[in-house]
């Protein structure tokens, strides 16, 4: 068992009730054959989120969003009538 996995189990054991720990253990045992797929899905999600954040934070996308926001502001302002 890796040190990180030991740390995870220690954290779980101190923060969950005994009943919750037993439910977690049962869930893990029942789904041990699915754990690899779950871990792969989680990794894919993390990679996607990281890529999406980098893309949105890029100068090109930020400039595009500013133009869209400015256009939205100018088209949605209530008309002012001077008397």
GIHU-V769862 format. One record per pair of residues at least 12 apart in sequence whose ideal C-beta (glycine too) atoms are under 8 Angstrom apart, sorted by the first residue. I is the first residue (numbers start at 1). J is the second residue. Records with the same first field share a line. If there is no record, write none. Layout:
BEGIN
I: J + J
END
This chain:
BEGIN
12: 24
END
